[in-house]
């Protein structure tokens, strides 16, 4: 039985959220003019040929001069504003080093907005040393002093089990405080917290519990993904009853895919969700999702599988659906796991599958082999499953070539033979498989061992990561953390590991935890249990 029951782990995936920084701005009250209602009629005179905008450059230069003067005189508000202006290139050349310098100056004087923004910089290693533990202290300070954004982030930090031990009860308390203050991301996440039963734990300390609900238990009414940090669900537990887990809907799968999609893929996904006619927009969106799926995007792979399982604008095929689900499961997609489990329980599934295998269908051969090797079915032995996989690979069925290559690379179910794995990946890549090209490139970069690899190989990784490949995110995290083929860059490594961990990768999460442990101080608050 595959892992179908998941433990909730919340990531403090705080990327460089300029939008958050902008919400704090200068930590100064707005004027009535700035709060002008949008419903009032705009009485600004219409422009005409005799109207010229006044030259405000001297006034702006004077304001900038006074801002620098006040900052140098020790005014924390001026220091913070100057830091933000350098950060955003507003009135001053964009310079993250100078931005950090002035934000640190203001934070040293306990200006709350500055401490919050400094925590963001520290959590991302942006112009300052990467230090999630010092960031934790700043977030906690701001949360305890009533900043709703910080309360939200602090709540997340209490669940991710990276900086401090997980405490769901305390996390719920801080998330509720943020939500009660009107912070929309906290209000959205609080619904999911309640569904997961965290509310009843709010008066309990040091809770280390497993979550029995599904990743897709977020409200189906949500229409747009939030830009704020959000939960990470890792497929860690092994003992759940699959019948107790709700089956994801297409809307939930779309929402899941939207969360980590690049702008181009988001456009395709939104088109797919709004165009139910099967027309041009749907066709274009479908091609875009297939393109992302072939890069190794588990959310896209699951969506494609769902469409084939339901016959939504494609020819219905349980076997093709199962192939896509299995490929998504390779990237730890628990949504694909439950969907495949449900599909395999349908009437005549195995009868139809066996008939196709007997007819030497490579897709069916791959499907039954995968069902066996991933623990969904026990009608075949492991050896018989490998033989079916090999037959499908010899028929140039690229998913089978990739799966067999992975097993030769790792030595799972077959003797380890990385040369043969490379041959399989290269062959599949020549047949047009983007995923195989990625794996082949990965092996070449790894083999470079500190030597500068071909830039084309790195671009393959970067483009695959852009298209949503969890493997590319994992490998970029690894390369930047070790300096294998690229200059060592821990903040960059953390960024990629976070993205992959947020999407359910236990490999990335464990690697991220190791990076935290290397920096961990002996203070009691940061002591983690094994």
N, C-alpha and C positions, 0 to 999 in steps of 0.2 A: 504494500500500500504506500503510495507516495505521501509526502508531507502535505496534509490538507488542512491542518489546524494551526493557526498562526499566532505568534506572540507579538503584541504591539510594542514597537520600539520607536520612539519619536526622535527624529533627527533635529539637531540644532543647525540645520543647513542654512546659515545666514550668509548668503553671497553678498556682493557689494550692492546693497539696496539703496541706491541713490534716492529712490522715491521716499524711503523712510527718512533719510537725512533731510530731505526737502520738507517733510511734514513738520520737522522741528524748527527749521529755518534759523532765525536769530534768537530764539527764546525770548522774544519781545512781543508785547501785546499788539494786536492789529488795530489800526485806526478805523473810524467809521467809514472812511472812504474805501478802505480795503475790504470792508464787509458789505459793500453795496449789494443790494438784492438784485438777483438776475431777473426778477419778474417786473422790476420797474422799467419804464420806457427809457431807452437811451436818448438823452437829449443833446448829445454831442452834435455840434453843427456839421452839416454835410461839407465835405471838401469841395473846393472850387478852384478855378484857375488862379485866383488871387490869394489863396491860403498857403502859407508856408509853415512847416513845423519849426518851432524855436530850437536854437542850438543850445542844448543842455550840457554839452561836453565839459565846459568849465565847472559847472555845478557838480557833475559827476566826479571830475578829477579832484575837486575840493573835498567831496565826501570820502573818496578813497584815501586821500591824504590824511584826513582826520581819523579815519578808521585805523590806519596803520599807526598814527600817533597814539591813539587811545590804547591800541593793542600793546604797543611798546611800553606804555605807561602802566600796564598791568591790569587793565579792565578786562575781566573774563568774558563779558558779553562781546566786546570788540574782538578779542582773541578768537572766540568761537566762530563769530561771523566771518572773520578774515580766513580762518581755516576752511570754512564751507565754500567761500568764494574761490579759494585756490583749488579746492576739490572739484568744483563744478565749472571752473574757468569763467566766473562771472565778474567782470571788471578787472581781473588779474589773469595772467597766463595760467592755464591749468598746470598744477604742480602738486602731485600727491605728497611728496616729501615735505614741502612747505605747509600743505594742508595739515598733515599729521603733526608737525611741529607746533602749530598754533592751537590745534584741538587738544593736544597733550597739555599745553600751557593752561588752557581754560579748565581742563579736567582736573589738573593739580589743585585748582582752587574750588573743587567740588561743585562746579556748575553741572547740573544734572544732565542737561542736553548734551554737553560735551563728553561727559562720562559715557553716556549711551552711544554716541557716535564713535568714541574711542574704542568701545567694546566691539563695535562692528568691524573697525579696522583691525583690531587684534585678532578677532575670530577668523579673519580672512588673510592675515599676514600682509595687509596692504600698507606699504610705506612704513610699517613697524614690524617687529618680530612677531611671528605667529605664536600666540599664547592664549589658548582657549580658557585657561584657568584664571588668568588675570581678567579676561573678558567676562567670565562668570561673576567675578567680584563686582565689576561695574554694573552688569545687568541686575544683579541682586540688589545693589545699592539703589538703583533707579526704581526697581520694582517696589522696594520697601518704602520709598518716598512717593509712591502713588502714580508713577508714569505708566499709563496703560499699555503702551507698546512694550515696555520692558517687562511688565507683568506677564504678558503673552510669551515673550521669548524665554523668560525665566521658567515659566511653566513647562515649556518644551525641554529646557535643559534638565529638568527634574525627571524626564521620562526617557531620555536617549541612552542612559547608562554609559556615557562616555566620559563626561567631566566629573560627575558625582553619581553615587548609587541611585538607581531608579526609585522614585517615590510617587506612585500614581495619585495617592490621596492629596499630597501637597500640590502636585501639578494641577489637579482639578481645582483646588482652592484658588490658586493664582490665576488660572485661566478664567474662572468665574468672576474674579475681581476685575480682570481686564474687560470681560464681556459686559459686566454691569456698568462699567465706565463708558461703554458705547463703542468699544473697538471691534469693528466688523469681523476681522479674521478670527478673533477669539470667540465671537458669538457663533460663527460657523462651526468652528472646531469643537465648541462646547457641546453641540448636539451629538457629535460622534463620541465624545467622551462619555456622555450619559448613556448612549447606546451600548458602549463597551463596559458599563458598570463601574466606571471610575468614581461616580458620585458617591457611592456607598463607602468608598475607601478614603474619603477626604479627611477623616479624623484619625486615620491609621498611619503610622510612620514606618518607613523602610519596607514598603510593600514590594515583594518580588513575585508577581503573579503572572500567569499566562492568560492571554485574552482569547476568549472562545468565540468571538464574532468574526465576521468576514471583513476583508479590506473594502468591500463594496457596500458597507453599511452606512456610508455617508448619505445624506438626504438626496433623494432622486430629484428634488426640486431645484438643486443647484444647477445653474445654467453656465456659469463662467468659472474657470479655475482661479483660485486665489493666488496672488503673487507673493504672499507671505510664506514663511516656512511652514511646513505641514507634516503630518505623521509619516513615518516609515514603517511599513509592515514587513517583518522578516518571517519567512516560512521556516520556523525553527522546530515546532513541536511535531511529534510523530504519532500521537495516539488518539486522534480525534475520530469521531464517527462522521464520515463524509455526508451522511444523510442529514446531519444537523446544520450543515453550512448552506446558506442561501445561494441560489444560482444567480450569477451576475446577469443583468439585463444589458441590451445593446447600449442604452443610454449611459449606464454606469461604466461600460467599457470605453465609450467615447470620452467620458469625463476623465477617466484614468489616463487615457492616451493624451488628452489635451494638456495635462499637468506638466509633462516634460517635453512636449513637442517644440520644435523650432517654429519660427514664424510661418514658414512655407507649409509645413505639415499641419499647423494649426488651421491655416486657411482651408486645406483639404478636409480636415476633420469636421470643421464647422459646415462646410458645403455638404458633406456627407450627412450630417445630422439634420440639415434644413431642407435638403432636396430628396424627397421620397418618390420622385417620379421616374427615376432611372434615366434622366435626361443627360444633357451634356455636362452639367456641373457635377453630377454624380459620377459620371464616367471619368472625368478629369481627377476628381477627388480620389476615386478608386485607384487610379494609376499612381497617384502620389503616395497613397498608403502602402501599396504593393512595393513601391520603391524603397520606402522606409523599412518595411518588413524584411526585404532581402538584405538590408544592412545588418539585421540582427536586432531589430527593435521589438521587444517582447509584447508591448501593448499593441503594436500594429499587427504582429503575427496572430495574436489572440483575436483581434477584430476580424481579420481575414478568415480565420477558422470559424468564427461565429457566423459569418455571412454564408459560408459554404454549408454549415450545419443547418441553417434555417432556410437556405435557398433565397436569400434576400438579394434580388437582382443578379444572381449568378445561378448556374445549374447546381442544384442541391446535391451534395456528395458527402456522406459521413466519413469516407476514407480520406478525401482531400482535407476535410475539416480536422480530422485526427492528425494528419501530417503537420498542419500548421500549429495545432495545439502542442504536439510533441516538441516542435522546434522552439515554441515559446517556453515550455517547461524546462528545456535545456538552460534557459536564462532565468530560472527560478520564478516563473510566473505562476502564482497560486490561483489566479483567476482561470488560467488555462487548465490547471490541474483539476479543478472542480468541474469545469465544462467538459473535459475529456472523460472524467469519471461518469458524469451523467450520460454522455453520448454512448459510452461503452455499455451502459445498462439498458439501452433501448432494445426493443424487440428485433430479432434477426440481425443484430449488428455483427456478431461473430460468424454467423452463418454466411452473410454476405462477404465478410472479410476473408474467410477461408476459401470461398469460391473464387475470389479475385486472386488470392495467393496461388491457388492451383492453376489459375490462368496465367501465372508468371507476371502479374502486375507489379512493377517495382515499387509503386506507391503503397500498395497493400503489403508487400514484403517489409518495407520500411516501417509501416504502421504496426504490424504485429510484432516485429522485432522490438520496436520502441515500447509498446505496451508491456512487453515482457521485461525488458531491461530496466524500465523505470518503475516496475513493481505493480502495474495495473492488472496484469494477467499472469497466471501460472500454468497455462496449458502447455507451454513450450519450456524446454530446458534453456539455460543460458547459452549453451553451445548451439542449439538449434536457432536461437534468436540471432546469434552472431553470423551464422551461415546465411540466414535470410537477409541480414544486413549486407553481407558481402555480395550476395546475388544481385541485390538492388544496386549496389555500387558498381558492379561490373556492367550493369545496364546503363551506366552514366546518369543515374538518378542522383543529382547533386546533394540533396539532404542526407542521403545514405552515405555518400562519400565523405561528407563532413563529419557525420556522427561516428563513422568507422575511424576516420582520421583522429578525432578526439580521443577515441579509446586506445588507438595505437600510441598516441602521444603520452597519455597518462598511464597506460598499462592496465586499464580497467577492462576486465573480462577477456583480454588478449595479452600476449607477451608484449612488453613495451618495445616499440620500434619507431623512433621519431623520424628516421629517414623515410620510412614508408608513409608515416603520417604526412610529412611534407609533400611527398609525391601525390598523395590523395588530394591534399588542399590545392596544390598547383594545377592538377588536372581539372578539378572542379572549377577553379578560377578561370582556366582557359575556356571552359564551357559557359562562362558568363556569371558565375556565382559571386556576388559581392561579399557574402559572408566568408567564403573560402579565400578570397583575395585578402580579406582582413586577417584571417588566421595565418595565412602564409607570410604576410607582411610582418605580423607580430613575431613569428619565429625568426625572421631575418633580423629584425631589430634586436631581439633578445640575444641572438648569436653575435651581434656586433660588439657586445661586452665593453662598453665605454668608448668604442670608436664611433665617430660620427657616421650614422647610417645615411643612406640615400634619402634626400629630402622628400622624394616621391612616396617613400614608405610611411614617413611621418604624416604626410598629407592624407594618405589613405586612412590612417587612424583618426586624424582630426575630423575628416569629412564623415566618417562612420559615426563618430561620437556626436557630431552635429545632427545626423539623421536618427539618433536615438539608440545606437548600439550600446548595450550595457557592457559587452565585452570590451569595446573600444574605451569606454570610460574606466573600466577596471584596469586595463593595460596602461593607459595614460597615467593613471594614478600610480601604478607600479613603477613605470619608467621614471616619472618625476621624483618618486620617493627614493629610488636607488641610484639615479643618475645613469641608468643603462640606456645609452644611445642619445640621451639628452642631458643638459645641465641639471644637476639636482636642484629641485625647487619644491620644498615641503608645502608651502601654501597652495601651489598649483596641484600637487598631489592630493591634498586634502579636498580641494574643490571637486576633482573628478571622483574621488572615492565617495564623497558625500552624495553626489548625484546618483551614483550607482546604488549606494546603500539605501537611499530614499526610495528607490524603485524596487527594493526587495532583495538586493544582492547580499547574501551573507558573507561572501568572499570579500567584498568591498568593506562591509561593516567591520569584519574582523581585522582587516588591514588598517582601517581607520582607528580602531581601538588600539592597535599596536603603536601607531604614531602618537596617540594621546599618552600611552603608557611610557613612551620614551621621554616625554616632557613632564610627566606627573611628579608633583612635589610630595614630600612625606606628610603633609598636613592631613589631619584626621578627616576633614571634610571631603578631601579628594581620594580617600582610601577606598579602593574597590574590592569587593569579594571576588574570589576566583570563580 
